[in-house]
Amino acid sequence: MKPTDHDQSWARLTAGARRAPRGAAAAAPFGFSTRVASLAFAAERPMRSLLERFSLRAVGVASLLAVASVVVNYPVLTAHPADDELIALEDPVATLLEGGE
C-alpha cells in the first residue's frame, strides 16, 4: 500500500465506526468469566530460568544462615556485662586527649 492508500483506508474505517449504531452495553455471556479464569489457571507455567532457580535457593540458604547465626550468638546478645567490665573499657577519645597533654 502506498501512504495515500493507507490514509484513505484509515479514513474509511473511522467514518464507518462513526456511523455504527450505539447499542446497549453488551454483557459477557453467562459463565464467560469462569471459563476464562479456569483457562488461565490451567495454562502451563513456563519453565523457570536457571538464574531464577538458583536465586530462590540462595534466598532460602541465606535465611537459614541468618537464623542459625542468631541462634548461635543468642547468649552473647543477651549477656549483661558486669560493672567491672564497663569500667575496664577504655575510651579511645579520652586516651588520645590525655596523650596530647
C-alpha positions in Angstrom: 0.0 0.0 0.0 1.1 3.5 -0.7 0.9 6.0 2.1 -2.1 7.7 0.5 -3.9 4.3 0.3 -3.2 3.8 4.0 -4.7 7.3 4.8 -7.8 6.6 2.7 -8.3 3.2 4.4 -8.0 4.7 7.8 -10.4 7.4 6.9 -13.0 4.9 5.6 -12.6 2.8 8.8 -13.0 5.7 11.1 -16.0 7.0 9.1 -17.6 3.6 9.3 -17.0 3.4 13.0 -18.7 6.8 13.5 -21.8 5.6 11.6 -22.2 2.4 13.6 -25.2 2.4 15.8 -24.7 2.7 19.5 -26.3 -0.3 21.1 -26.8 -1.2 24.7 -23.7 -2.3 26.6 -23.2 -5.9 25.7 -22.7 -8.1 28.7 -20.5 -11.2 28.7 -22.3 -14.5 28.2 -23.1 -16.5 31.3 -20.1 -18.4 32.6 -17.6 -16.5 30.5 -15.6 -15.2 33.4 -15.5 -18.6 35.0 -14.3 -20.1 31.7 -11.6 -17.5 31.3 -10.3 -17.9 34.8 -10.2 -21.7 34.5 -8.3 -21.5 31.3 -5.8 -19.1 32.9 -5.2 -21.4 35.8 -5.0 -24.5 33.6 -2.3 -23.0 31.3 1.1 -24.5 31.6 3.6 -22.4 33.5 6.7 -21.5 31.5 9.9 -23.1 32.6 11.8 -21.2 35.2 15.2 -19.9 34.1 18.3 -21.2 35.7 19.0 -17.9 37.4 15.6 -17.8 39.0 16.0 -21.3 40.4 19.4 -20.5 41.9 18.3 -17.2 43.2 15.3 -18.7 45.1 17.6 -21.4 46.6 20.1 -18.7 47.6 17.3 -16.8 49.4 16.5 -19.9 51.3 20.1 -20.7 52.2 20.7 -17.1 53.3 17.6 -17.1 55.5 18.7 -20.4 57.2 22.2 -18.9 57.8 20.7 -15.8 59.3 18.5 -17.8 61.7 21.5 -20.1 62.6 23.8 -17.1 63.4 21.2 -15.6 65.7 20.7 -18.9 67.5 24.4 -19.5 67.9 25.1 -15.9 69.1 22.0 -15.6 71.4 23.9 -16.0 74.6 26.3 -13.2 73.6 23.4 -10.9 72.6 21.5 -11.4 75.9 24.5 -11.3 78.3 24.7 -8.2 80.5 28.3 -7.1 81.2 29.3 -6.7 84.8 30.0 -3.2 86.2 33.7 -4.1 86.4 33.9 -4.8 82.7 32.3 -1.4 81.8 35.0 0.4 83.8 37.8 -1.6 82.2 36.8 -0.5 78.8 39.0 2.4 77.5 37.6 5.4 75.8 39.8 6.0 72.7 39.0 9.7 72.6 40.0 10.1 76.2 43.2 8.2 75.6 44.1 10.5 72.7 43.2 13.7 74.6 45.3 12.6 77.6 48.3 11.6 75.5 48.3 15.1 73.9 48.9 17.0 77.1 
